[in-house]
């Protein structure tokens, strides 16, 4: 016999809870990796590695907020956000905000750089691969 649980009380069960926990851990690990990369690397490795990690971070936030999202949709969303922010830099608005706020500088950047678009795609692919691998390795629950 199945017990009825109103949708408003259904929190998604153990799988969604594990997905959210994994996504929260991915946020922490990604931020740590980004800070670590900046601490030990310079030049292109630090710059473009940071770009890829930026998109991985957005990917993790999407999965954290929407644990039932597919890996492909989360990757597409993360890539769309990253590219939108990059193209927004063509307007000069992020540069102006970055002059007044360190947070804006970290989140929005300041200068459009076409190679960043490629590295954001790399980050989306890494997020998709990691999510897909984790799902395949995760035990199924009822």
JOSUL-V689546 format. One line per field, one symbol per residue. ss: DSSP state (2 for helix, 1 for strand, 0 for the rest). phi: phi as a letter, one per 20 degrees, with the letter a starting at -180 (. if undefined). Layout:
ss=???
phi=???
This chain:
ss=0000000000002222222222222222222222222222002222222222222222222222200000222222222222222222222022222222022222220000002222222222222222222222200000
phi=.eefcggfdfeomffffffffffffffffffffffffffddcmffffffffffgffffgffffffcfeffffffffffffffffffffffenfffffffdbfffffedmbcfcgfggfffffffffffffffffffefffcf
